[in-house]
Amino acid sequence: MKTTFLTLVAALLLAGAAHAQKVKVAQVPAAAVATFNQTFPTVKTVQWEKEDADFEAGFTLGKTEMSAVITAAGVLKETETEMKVSQLPAQVQKALATNYKAYKIIEAAKIVTAATGSTTYEAEVGQGGKKRDVLFNADGTEVKK
């Protein structure tokens, strides 16, 4: 599962930020580390990556794979929680079945934007060896990136 999550994170970073790179915790601004530690005090193992101007922390909370995007100034932007495809809201599953019926649904995640508390759902879909991520609101409407 950890490998699957790290693969998902890597794919997202490659798709969304061509300049993402792994960094050591010593390279992460103290404010970002402090925010992470305050938000997730029980997490001991974290993989950090630089994503454009922000930092993404990949980690496991309990048995759930997660990531958090934090600015250099220590502002939590969003969290992403891996989930089973079967746990996607019914309307999202319906939209996937209708609009992406030729695709295999590989992975799913719930993304919460910290500033607003809004939730979107992400599905990684694949066809013919090519993969891409699609985002949906809970009502099944696709969110354009």
DSSP file (Angstrom, degrees, kcal/mol; ACC not computed):
  #  RESIDUE AA STRUCTURE BP1 BP2  ACC     N-H-->O    O-->H-N    N-H-->O    O-->H-N    TCO  KAPPA ALPHA  PHI   PSI    X-CA   Y-CA   Z-CA
    1    1 A M     >        0   0    0      0, 0.0     4,-2.7     0, 0.0     5,-0.2   0.000 360.0 360.0 360.0 -41.9    0.0    0.0    0.0
    2    2 A K  H  >  +     0   0    0      1,-0.2     4,-2.8     2,-0.2     5,-0.2   0.906 360.0  50.1 -61.0 -41.5    2.8    2.4    0.8
    3    3 A T  H  > S+     0   0    0      2,-0.2     4,-2.3     1,-0.2    -1,-0.2   0.908 110.2  50.8 -62.6 -41.6    4.4    1.7   -2.6
    4    4 A T  H  > S+     0   0    0      2,-0.2     4,-2.4     1,-0.2    -2,-0.2   0.925 111.9  46.8 -61.2 -45.1    1.0    2.4   -4.2
    5    5 A F  H  X S+     0   0    0     -4,-2.7     4,-3.0     2,-0.2     5,-0.2   0.935 112.0  49.2 -64.0 -46.3    0.7    5.7   -2.4
    6    6 A L  H  X S+     0   0    0     -4,-2.8     4,-2.5     1,-0.2    -1,-0.2   0.864 110.8  51.6 -62.5 -34.9    4.2    6.8   -3.1
    7    7 A T  H  X S+     0   0    0     -4,-2.3     4,-2.7    -5,-0.2    -1,-0.2   0.918 110.5  48.7 -64.9 -42.8    3.6    5.9   -6.8
    8    8 A L  H  X S+     0   0    0     -4,-2.4     4,-2.7     2,-0.2    -2,-0.2   0.933 112.1  47.9 -61.3 -47.1    0.4    8.0   -6.7
    9    9 A V  H  X S+     0   0    0     -4,-3.0     4,-2.6     1,-0.2    -2,-0.2   0.921 112.6  49.4 -60.2 -44.4    2.3   10.9   -5.1
   10   10 A A  H  X S+     0   0    0     -4,-2.5     4,-2.5    -5,-0.2    -1,-0.2   0.915 111.7  48.4 -62.2 -43.2    5.0   10.6   -7.7
   11   11 A A  H  X S+     0   0    0     -4,-2.7     4,-2.5     2,-0.2    -2,-0.2   0.912 112.3  48.9 -64.0 -42.1    2.5   10.5  -10.5
   12   12 A L  H  X S+     0   0    0     -4,-2.7     4,-3.1     1,-0.2     5,-0.4   0.916 112.2  48.3 -62.9 -43.0    0.7   13.6   -9.2
   13   13 A L  H  X S+     0   0    0     -4,-2.6     4,-2.5    -5,-0.2     7,-0.4   0.898 112.8  47.4 -66.5 -40.0    3.9   15.5   -8.7
   14   14 A L  H  < S+     0   0    0     -4,-2.5    -1,-0.2    -5,-0.2    -2,-0.2   0.891 117.4  43.4 -67.3 -38.3    5.1   14.7  -12.2
   15   15 A A  H  < S+     0   0    0     -4,-2.5    -2,-0.2    -5,-0.2     3,-0.2   0.893 126.9  29.1 -73.2 -39.7    1.7   15.6  -13.7
   16   16 A G  H  < S+     0   0    0     -4,-3.1     2,-0.3     1,-0.3    -3,-0.2   0.706 130.9  25.1 -97.6 -22.1    1.2   18.7  -11.7
   17   17 A A    ><  -     0   0    0     -4,-2.5     3,-2.0    -5,-0.4    -1,-0.3  -0.771  55.1-170.4-149.5  97.2    4.7   20.0  -11.0
   18   18 A A  T 3  S+     0   0    0     -2,-0.3    -1,-0.1     1,-0.3    -4,-0.1   0.696  89.4  55.7 -62.9 -18.0    7.5   19.0  -13.3
   19   19 A H  T 3  S+     0   0    0     -6,-0.1    -1,-0.3     2,-0.0    31,-0.1   0.247  74.7 131.7-101.1  13.1   10.0   20.5  -10.9
   20   20 A A    <   +     0   0    0     -3,-2.0     2,-0.3    -7,-0.4    31,-0.2  -0.389  31.3 174.2 -66.0 141.8    9.0   18.5   -7.9
   21   21 A Q  E     -A   50   0A   0     29,-1.6    29,-3.3    -2,-0.1     2,-0.1  -0.998  35.3-103.5-150.5 147.4   11.9   16.9   -6.1
   22   22 A K  E     -A   49   0A   0     -2,-0.3     2,-0.3    27,-0.3    27,-0.3  -0.451  41.7-174.1 -68.0 142.2   12.6   14.9   -3.0
   23   23 A V  E     -A   48   0A   0     25,-2.2    25,-0.6    -2,-0.1     2,-0.2  -0.965  24.8-113.8-136.4 154.1   14.2   16.9   -0.2
   24   24 A K    >   -     0   0    0     -2,-0.3     3,-2.5     1,-0.1     4,-0.4  -0.534  34.9-110.3 -81.9 154.6   15.6   16.2    3.2
   25   25 A V  G >  S+     0   0    0      1,-0.3     3,-1.4     2,-0.2     8,-0.1   0.814 118.5  64.5 -56.6 -30.8   13.8   17.5    6.3
   26   26 A A  G 3  S+     0   0    0      1,-0.3    -1,-0.3     4,-0.0     4,-0.1   0.719 100.1  53.1 -65.2 -19.6   16.7   19.9    6.8
   27   27 A Q  G <  S+     0   0    0     -3,-2.5    -1,-0.3     2,-0.1    -2,-0.2   0.475  90.4  92.1 -93.1  -3.5   15.9   21.5    3.5
   28   28 A V  S <  S-     0   0    0     -3,-1.4     5,-0.1    -4,-0.4    44,-0.0  -0.785  90.0-104.3 -92.6 131.0   12.3   22.1    4.5
   29   29 A P    >>  -     0   0    0      0, 0.0     4,-2.0     0, 0.0     3,-0.7  -0.213  25.9-121.8 -53.9 141.6   11.6   25.5    6.1
   30   30 A A  H 3> S+     0   0    0      1,-0.3     4,-2.8     2,-0.2     5,-0.2   0.830 111.3  58.0 -55.4 -36.0   11.1   25.3    9.9
   31   31 A A  H 3> S+     0   0    0     41,-0.3     4,-2.1     2,-0.2    -1,-0.3   0.892 106.8  47.5 -64.4 -39.1    7.6   26.9    9.6
   32   32 A A  H <> S+     0   0    0     -3,-0.7     4,-2.3    40,-0.5    -2,-0.2   0.917 113.7  47.3 -68.0 -43.0    6.5   24.1    7.3
   33   33 A V  H  X S+     0   0    0     -4,-2.0     4,-2.8     2,-0.2    -2,-0.2   0.914 111.5  51.4 -63.3 -43.3    7.9   21.4    9.6
   34   34 A A  H  X S+     0   0    0     -4,-2.8     4,-2.2     1,-0.2    -2,-0.2   0.907 109.9  49.3 -62.4 -42.1    6.3   23.0   12.6
   35   35 A T  H  X S+     0   0    0     -4,-2.1     4,-2.4     2,-0.2     5,-0.2   0.923 112.1  48.7 -62.8 -43.9    2.9   23.2   10.9
   36   36 A F  H  X S+     0   0    0     -4,-2.3     4,-2.9     1,-0.2    -2,-0.2   0.949 112.1  48.2 -60.0 -48.6    3.2   19.5    9.9
   37   37 A N  H  < S+     0   0    0     -4,-2.8    -1,-0.2     1,-0.2    -2,-0.2   0.842 113.8  47.0 -63.7 -34.4    4.2   18.5   13.5
   38   38 A Q  H  < S+     0   0    0     -4,-2.2    -1,-0.2    -5,-0.2    -2,-0.2   0.870 117.2  42.9 -72.5 -37.3    1.3   20.5   15.0
   39   39 A T  H  < S+     0   0    0     -4,-2.4    -2,-0.2     1,-0.2    -3,-0.2   0.855 130.1  24.4 -77.8 -35.9   -1.2   19.1   12.6
   40   40 A F  S >< S+     0   0    0     -4,-2.9     3,-1.5    -5,-0.2    -1,-0.2  -0.561  70.5 163.3-129.0  66.4    0.0   15.5   12.7
   41   41 A P  T 3  S+     0   0    0      0, 0.0    -1,-0.1     0, 0.0    -4,-0.1   0.695  72.9  54.8 -65.3 -20.0    1.8   15.1   16.1
   42   42 A T  T 3  S+     0   0    0      2,-0.0     2,-0.4     0, 0.0    -5,-0.1   0.593  82.9 102.0 -89.8  -9.1    1.7   11.3   16.0
   43   43 A V    <   +     0   0    0     -3,-1.5     3,-0.1     1,-0.2    -3,-0.1  -0.609  38.5 169.8 -80.1 128.8    3.4   10.9   12.7
   44   44 A K        +     0   0    0     -2,-0.4     2,-0.5     1,-0.2    -1,-0.2   0.704  60.7  58.3-108.8 -28.3    7.1   10.0   12.9
   45   45 A T        +     0   0    0     15,-0.2    15,-0.5     2,-0.0     2,-0.4  -0.926  62.4 168.5-113.3 122.8    8.1    9.1    9.4
   46   46 A V        -     0   0    0     -2,-0.5     2,-0.6    13,-0.1    13,-0.2  -0.992  25.4-152.7-135.2 137.6    7.7   11.7    6.6
   47   47 A Q  E     - B   0  58A   0     11,-2.5    11,-2.9    -2,-0.4     2,-0.3  -0.958  23.0-155.6-107.5 118.4    8.9   11.9    3.1
   48   48 A W  E     +AB  23  57A   0    -25,-0.6   -25,-2.2    -2,-0.6     2,-0.3  -0.735  14.7 177.9 -99.2 143.4    9.3   15.5    1.9
   49   49 A E  E     -AB  22  56A   0      7,-2.0     7,-3.3    -2,-0.3     2,-0.5  -0.989  28.5-125.6-137.5 147.3    9.1   16.8   -1.6
   50   50 A K  E     -AB  21  55A   0    -29,-3.3   -29,-1.6    -2,-0.3     2,-0.5  -0.832  24.1-171.3 -92.3 128.2    9.4   20.3   -3.0
   51   51 A E  E >   - B   0  54A   0      3,-2.8     3,-2.4    -2,-0.5     2,-0.3  -0.891  59.4 -62.4-124.1  97.5    6.4   21.1   -5.2
   52   52 A D  T 3  S-     0   0    0     -2,-0.5   -35,-0.0     1,-0.3    -1,-0.0  -0.479 119.8 -18.8  56.3-120.5    6.9   24.4   -6.9
   53   53 A A  T 3  S+     0   0    0     -2,-0.3    19,-0.5    -3,-0.1    -1,-0.3   0.542 131.2  72.4 -90.0  -6.3    7.1   26.9   -4.1
   54   54 A D  E <  S-B   51   0A   0     -3,-2.4    -3,-2.8    17,-0.2     2,-0.4  -0.413  74.1-125.6-104.2 177.5    5.4   24.6   -1.6
   55   55 A F  E     -BC  50  70A   0     15,-2.8    15,-3.2    -5,-0.3     2,-0.5  -0.984  14.2-154.1-127.3 136.4    6.4   21.4    0.3
   56   56 A E  E     -BC  49  69A   0     -7,-3.3    -7,-2.0    -2,-0.4     2,-0.6  -0.944   4.1-158.0-114.7 128.8    4.5   18.1    0.3
   57   57 A A  E     -BC  48  68A   0     11,-2.8    11,-1.9    -2,-0.5     2,-0.4  -0.916   4.9-161.4-104.9 121.7    4.8   15.7    3.1
   58   58 A G  E     +BC  47  67A   0    -11,-2.9   -11,-2.5    -2,-0.6     2,-0.3  -0.889  29.4 140.8-102.5 133.6    3.9   12.0    2.4
   59   59 A F  E     - C   0  66A   0      7,-2.4     7,-3.2    -2,-0.4     2,-0.5  -0.961  48.0-109.6-161.2 170.2    3.1    9.9    5.4
   60   60 A T  E     - C   0  65A   0    -15,-0.5     2,-0.6    -2,-0.3     5,-0.2  -0.964  20.7-167.3-114.1 130.5    1.0    7.2    7.0
   61   61 A L  E >  S- C   0  64A   0      3,-3.0     3,-2.1    -2,-0.5     2,-0.6  -0.955  72.7 -40.6-118.0 110.4   -1.5    8.0    9.7
   62   62 A G  T 3  S-     0   0    0     -2,-0.6    -2,-0.0     1,-0.3     0, 0.0  -0.649 124.9 -32.7  69.0-117.9   -2.7    4.8   11.3
   63   63 A K  T 3  S+     0   0    0     -2,-0.6     2,-0.5     2,-0.1    -1,-0.3   0.210 118.4 104.6-113.3  12.3   -3.1    2.6    8.2
   64   64 A T  E <   -C   61   0A   0     -3,-2.1    -3,-3.0    17,-0.0     2,-0.4  -0.823  66.1-135.5-103.3 130.0   -4.1    5.4    5.9
   65   65 A E  E     +C   60   0A   0     -2,-0.5    17,-2.6    -5,-0.2     2,-0.3  -0.663  37.5 164.5 -81.3 133.9   -1.7    6.8    3.3
   66   66 A M  E     -CD  59  81A   0     -7,-3.2    -7,-2.4    -2,-0.4     2,-0.3  -0.888  25.1-159.1-141.2 168.8   -1.8   10.6    3.2
   67   67 A S  E     -CD  58  80A   0     13,-1.8    13,-2.8    -2,-0.3     2,-0.4  -0.977   5.8-158.5-146.7 156.7    0.0   13.7    2.0
   68   68 A A  E     -CD  57  79A   0    -11,-1.9   -11,-2.8    -2,-0.3     2,-0.5  -1.000   9.5-146.7-136.6 134.7   -0.1   17.4    3.1
   69   69 A V  E     +CD  56  78A   0      9,-2.7     8,-3.1    -2,-0.4     9,-1.2  -0.902  24.6 177.6-102.9 125.6    0.9   20.4    1.1
   70   70 A I  E     -CD  55  76A   0    -15,-3.2   -15,-2.8    -2,-0.5     6,-0.2  -0.980  24.8-124.6-131.5 137.7    2.4   23.2    3.2
   71   71 A T    >   -     0   0    0      4,-2.5     3,-1.7    -2,-0.4   -17,-0.2  -0.302  31.6-107.5 -74.4 165.2    3.8   26.6    2.1
   72   72 A A  T 3  S+     0   0    0    -19,-0.5   -40,-0.5     1,-0.3   -41,-0.3   0.797 122.3  58.3 -61.4 -28.1    7.3   27.7    3.1
   73   73 A A  T 3  S-     0   0    0    -42,-0.1    -1,-0.3     2,-0.1    -2,-0.0   0.497 125.2-102.5 -81.9  -3.3    5.6   30.1    5.5
   74   74 A G  S <  S+     0   0    0     -3,-1.7     2,-0.6     1,-0.3    -2,-0.1   0.697  70.8 145.4  94.0  20.0    3.9   27.2    7.3
   75   75 A V        -     0   0    0    -40,-0.0    -4,-2.5     1,-0.0     2,-0.5  -0.824  47.1-133.4 -94.4 122.2    0.4   27.5    5.9
   76   76 A L  E     +D   70   0A   0     -2,-0.6    -6,-0.2    -6,-0.2     3,-0.1  -0.629  27.1 177.5 -72.7 120.5   -1.4   24.1    5.4
   77   77 A K  E     -     0   0A   0     -8,-3.1    37,-2.4    -2,-0.5    38,-0.6   0.878  56.1 -21.8 -92.6 -46.1   -2.9   24.3    1.9
   78   78 A E  E     -DE  69 113A   0     -9,-1.2    -9,-2.7    35,-0.3     2,-0.4  -0.995  46.5-141.5-161.5 159.0   -4.5   20.8    1.5
   79   79 A T  E     -DE  68 112A   0     33,-2.1    33,-2.6    -2,-0.3     2,-0.4  -0.951  13.2-157.5-122.8 149.1   -4.5   17.2    2.7
   80   80 A E  E     -DE  67 111A   0    -13,-2.8   -13,-1.8    -2,-0.4     2,-0.5  -0.995   5.9-167.5-128.3 129.2   -4.9   14.2    0.5
   81   81 A T  E     -DE  66 110A   0     29,-2.7    29,-2.6    -2,-0.4   -15,-0.2  -0.967  20.3-128.8-121.6 121.9   -6.1   10.9    1.9
   82   82 A E  E     + E   0 109A   0    -17,-2.6     2,-0.3    -2,-0.5    27,-0.3  -0.388  35.2 174.5 -65.9 144.2   -6.0    7.7   -0.1
   83   83 A M  E     - E   0 108A   0     25,-2.3    25,-0.8   -19,-0.1     2,-0.2  -0.962  36.4 -91.4-146.3 161.6   -9.2    5.7   -0.3
   84   84 A K    >   -     0   0    0     -2,-0.3     3,-1.9     1,-0.1     4,-0.4  -0.492  35.1-122.8 -71.7 146.0  -10.7    2.7   -1.9
   85   85 A V  G >  S+     0   0    0      1,-0.3     3,-1.7     2,-0.2    -1,-0.1   0.872 113.7  61.0 -56.3 -37.1  -12.4    3.4   -5.2
   86   86 A S  G 3  S+     0   0    0      1,-0.3    -1,-0.3    22,-0.1     7,-0.1   0.654  96.5  61.4 -66.1 -14.6  -15.5    1.8   -3.8
   87   87 A Q  G <  S+     0   0    0     -3,-1.9    -1,-0.3     2,-0.0    -2,-0.2   0.514  76.7 111.9 -90.6  -5.6  -15.5    4.5   -1.1
   88   88 A L  S <  S-     0   0    0     -3,-1.7     5,-0.1    -4,-0.4    22,-0.0  -0.364  86.6 -87.3 -61.3 146.9  -15.9    7.3   -3.6
   89   89 A P    >>  -     0   0    0      0, 0.0     4,-2.4     0, 0.0     3,-0.6  -0.220  38.3-113.7 -54.5 148.4  -19.3    9.1   -3.4
   90   90 A A  H 3> S+     0   0    0      1,-0.3     4,-2.4     2,-0.2     5,-0.1   0.855 116.5  53.1 -54.4 -39.8  -22.0    7.4   -5.5
   91   91 A Q  H 3> S+     0   0    0     47,-0.4     4,-2.1     2,-0.2    -1,-0.3   0.846 108.7  49.7 -68.4 -32.7  -22.3   10.4   -7.8
   92   92 A V  H <> S+     0   0    0     -3,-0.6     4,-2.5    46,-0.3    -2,-0.2   0.917 110.9  49.3 -69.8 -43.4  -18.5   10.4   -8.4
   93   93 A Q  H  X S+     0   0    0     -4,-2.4     4,-2.5     1,-0.2    -2,-0.2   0.900 111.2  50.3 -60.9 -40.0  -18.6    6.6   -9.2
   94   94 A K  H  X S+     0   0    0     -4,-2.4     4,-2.0    -5,-0.2    -1,-0.2   0.916 110.3  49.3 -64.2 -43.4  -21.6    7.3  -11.6
   95   95 A A  H  X S+     0   0    0     -4,-2.1     4,-3.2     1,-0.2     5,-0.4   0.897 111.7  49.1 -63.7 -40.4  -19.7   10.1  -13.3
   96   96 A L  H  X S+     0   0    0     -4,-2.5     4,-2.2     1,-0.2     7,-0.2   0.926 111.1  49.5 -63.5 -44.4  -16.6    7.9  -13.7
   97   97 A A  H  < S+     0   0    0     -4,-2.5    -1,-0.2    -5,-0.2    -2,-0.2   0.833 119.3  39.2 -64.3 -32.3  -18.7    5.0  -15.1
   98   98 A T  H  < S+     0   0    0     -4,-2.0     3,-0.4    -5,-0.2    -2,-0.2   0.928 127.6  28.2 -82.3 -49.7  -20.4    7.4  -17.6
   99   99 A N  H  < S+     0   0    0     -4,-3.2    -3,-0.2     1,-0.2    -2,-0.2   0.644 131.9  32.1 -92.6 -16.7  -17.5    9.6  -18.7
  100  100 A Y  S >< S+     0   0    0     -4,-2.2     3,-1.9    -5,-0.4    -1,-0.2  -0.111  71.1 132.5-131.4  36.0  -14.5    7.3  -18.2
  101  101 A K  T 3  S+     0   0    0     -3,-0.4    -1,-0.1     1,-0.3    -2,-0.1   0.748  74.3  55.3 -65.1 -22.7  -16.1    3.9  -19.0
  102  102 A A  T 3  S+     0   0    0     -3,-0.1     2,-0.3     2,-0.1    -1,-0.3   0.493 100.0  80.8 -85.1  -2.7  -13.2    3.0  -21.3
  103  103 A Y  S <  S-     0   0    0     -3,-1.9     2,-0.5    -7,-0.2    24,-0.2  -0.713  77.5-127.6-104.8 152.5  -10.7    3.6  -18.5
  104  104 A K  E     - F   0 126A   0     22,-2.9    22,-2.3    -2,-0.3     2,-0.7  -0.853  23.5-131.7 -92.9 132.5   -9.6    1.5  -15.6
  105  105 A I  E     + F   0 125A   0     -2,-0.5    20,-0.2    20,-0.2   -20,-0.1  -0.780  31.0 175.1 -86.3 116.1   -9.9    3.3  -12.3
  106  106 A I  E     -     0   0A   0     18,-3.2     2,-0.3    -2,-0.7    -1,-0.2   0.907  55.6  -6.9 -92.3 -48.8   -6.6    2.7  -10.6
  107  107 A E  E     - F   0 124A   0     17,-1.0    17,-2.6   -23,-0.1     2,-0.3  -0.949  56.0-153.5-147.1 164.1   -6.7    4.7   -7.3
  108  108 A A  E     +EF  83 123A   0    -25,-0.8   -25,-2.3    -2,-0.3     2,-0.3  -0.971  10.8 179.3-141.1 155.3   -8.8    7.2   -5.5
  109  109 A A  E     -EF  82 122A   0     13,-2.2    13,-3.0    -2,-0.3     2,-0.5  -0.991  25.0-130.3-153.6 156.0   -8.2    9.9   -2.9
  110  110 A K  E     -EF  81 121A   0    -29,-2.6   -29,-2.7    -2,-0.3     2,-0.5  -0.944  23.7-161.6-108.0 127.9  -10.1   12.6   -1.0
  111  111 A I  E     -EF  80 120A   0      9,-3.2     9,-2.6    -2,-0.5     2,-0.5  -0.951   3.4-167.2-115.2 125.9   -8.6   16.1   -1.1
  112  112 A V  E     -EF  79 119A   0    -33,-2.6   -33,-2.1    -2,-0.5     2,-0.6  -0.958  15.7-141.4-115.0 122.8   -9.5   18.7    1.5
  113  113 A T  E  >  -E   78   0A   0      5,-2.7     4,-2.9    -2,-0.5     5,-0.4  -0.727  12.0-149.7 -81.2 120.9   -8.6   22.3    0.9
  114  114 A A  T  4 S+     0   0    0    -37,-2.4    -1,-0.2    -2,-0.6   -36,-0.1   0.878  88.6  54.5 -63.8 -41.7   -7.5   23.7    4.3
  115  115 A A  T  4 S+     0   0    0    -38,-0.6    -1,-0.2     1,-0.2   -37,-0.1   0.853 127.0  18.1 -64.5 -35.2   -8.6   27.3    3.8
  116  116 A T  T  4 S-     0   0    0     -3,-0.3    -2,-0.2     2,-0.1    -1,-0.2   0.621  92.1-128.3-111.7 -18.0  -12.1   26.5    2.8
  117  117 A G     <  +     0   0    0     -4,-2.9    -3,-0.2     1,-0.3     2,-0.1   0.537  55.8 152.9  77.6   5.3  -12.7   23.0    4.1
  118  118 A S        -     0   0    0     -5,-0.4    -5,-2.7    -6,-0.1     2,-0.4  -0.399  33.4-144.8 -72.3 147.4  -13.9   22.1    0.6
  119  119 A T  E     +F  112   0A   0     -7,-0.2    19,-0.4    -3,-0.1     2,-0.3  -0.929  18.7 177.1-117.4 134.6  -13.6   18.5   -0.5
  120  120 A T  E     -F  111   0A   0     -9,-2.6    -9,-3.2    -2,-0.4     2,-0.4  -0.899  21.6-133.9-125.5 161.6  -12.8   17.1   -3.9
  121  121 A Y  E     -FG 110 136A   0     15,-3.0    15,-2.6    -2,-0.3     2,-0.4  -0.951  14.3-156.1-120.1 136.4  -12.3   13.5   -5.0
  122  122 A E  E     -FG 109 135A   0    -13,-3.0   -13,-2.2    -2,-0.4     2,-0.4  -0.912   7.2-172.0-114.8 136.7   -9.5   12.4   -7.2
  123  123 A A  E     -FG 108 134A   0     11,-2.7    11,-2.4    -2,-0.4     2,-0.6  -0.996  16.1-145.6-126.1 129.7   -9.5    9.3   -9.4
  124  124 A E  E     -FG 107 133A   0    -17,-2.6   -18,-3.2    -2,-0.4   -17,-1.0  -0.853  26.2-172.9 -91.1 122.2   -6.4    8.0  -11.2
  125  125 A V  E     -FG 105 132A   0      7,-3.0     7,-2.4    -2,-0.6     2,-0.4  -0.871   4.9-164.0-117.4 150.5   -7.6    6.5  -14.5
  126  126 A G  E     +FG 104 131A   0    -22,-2.3   -22,-2.9    -2,-0.3     2,-0.3  -0.975  13.5 170.0-137.3 149.7   -5.7    4.6  -17.1
  127  127 A Q  E >  S- G   0 130A   0      3,-2.6     3,-1.9    -2,-0.4   -24,-0.1  -0.914  72.8  -6.3-156.6 127.5   -6.1    3.4  -20.6
  128  128 A G  T 3  S-     0   0    0     -2,-0.3     3,-0.1     1,-0.3   -25,-0.0   0.836 129.0 -52.3  58.6  35.3   -3.5    1.9  -23.0
  129  129 A G  T 3  S+     0   0    0      1,-0.3     2,-0.4     0, 0.0    -1,-0.3   0.367 115.6 112.7  83.7  -6.8   -0.6    2.4  -20.6
  130  130 A K  E <   -G  127   0A   0     -3,-1.9    -3,-2.6     2,-0.0     2,-0.3  -0.829  47.1-166.3-102.1 139.9   -1.4    6.1  -20.1
  131  131 A K  E     +G  126   0A   0     -2,-0.4     2,-0.3    -5,-0.2    -5,-0.2  -0.897  10.7 168.8-123.2 152.1   -2.6    7.4  -16.7
  132  132 A R  E     -G  125   0A   0     -7,-2.4    -7,-3.0    -2,-0.3     2,-0.4  -0.983  28.9-119.2-155.7 160.2   -4.2   10.7  -15.7
  133  133 A D  E     -G  124   0A   0     -2,-0.3     2,-0.4    -9,-0.2    -9,-0.2  -0.840  22.4-168.9-104.0 138.6   -5.9   12.2  -12.7
  134  134 A V  E     -G  123   0A   0    -11,-2.4   -11,-2.7    -2,-0.4     2,-0.4  -0.976   9.5-148.0-125.2 143.1   -9.4   13.5  -12.7
  135  135 A L  E     -GH 122 143A   0      8,-0.6     8,-2.9    -2,-0.4     2,-0.3  -0.861  15.3-177.7-113.9 144.4  -11.1   15.6  -10.0
  136  136 A F  E     -GH 121 142A   0    -15,-2.6   -15,-3.0    -2,-0.4     6,-0.2  -0.975  25.4-126.7-137.6 150.1  -14.7   15.6   -9.0
  137  137 A N    >   -     0   0    0      4,-2.7     3,-2.2    -2,-0.3   -17,-0.1  -0.497  46.5 -98.7 -79.8 165.9  -17.0   17.4   -6.5
  138  138 A A  T 3  S+     0   0    0    -19,-0.4   -47,-0.4     1,-0.3   -46,-0.3   0.764 123.7  62.1 -60.4 -25.4  -19.1   15.1   -4.3
  139  139 A D  T 3  S-     0   0    0    -48,-0.1    -1,-0.3     2,-0.1     3,-0.1   0.446 121.5-105.2 -82.0   1.6  -22.1   15.6   -6.6
  140  140 A G  S <  S+     0   0    0     -3,-2.2     2,-0.3     1,-0.3    -2,-0.1   0.409  73.3 140.7  93.6  -2.4  -20.1   14.1   -9.5
  141  141 A T        -     0   0    0      1,-0.1    -4,-2.7    -5,-0.0    -1,-0.3  -0.587  54.7-118.4 -76.2 135.8  -19.3   17.2  -11.4
  142  142 A E  E     -H  136   0A   0     -2,-0.3     2,-0.6    -6,-0.2    -6,-0.3  -0.519  19.2-141.2 -76.0 138.1  -15.8   17.2  -12.9
  143  143 A V  E     -H  135   0A   0     -8,-2.9    -8,-0.6    -2,-0.2     2,-0.3  -0.885  14.3-138.2-100.1 122.1  -13.4   19.9  -11.7
  144  144 A K              0   0    0     -2,-0.6   -10,-0.0     1,-0.1    -8,-0.0  -0.638 360.0 360.0 -81.6 135.4  -11.2   21.2  -14.4
  145  145 A K              0   0    0     -2,-0.3    -1,-0.1   -10,-0.0   -11,-0.0   0.470 360.0 360.0 -76.7 360.0   -7.6   21.7  -13.3
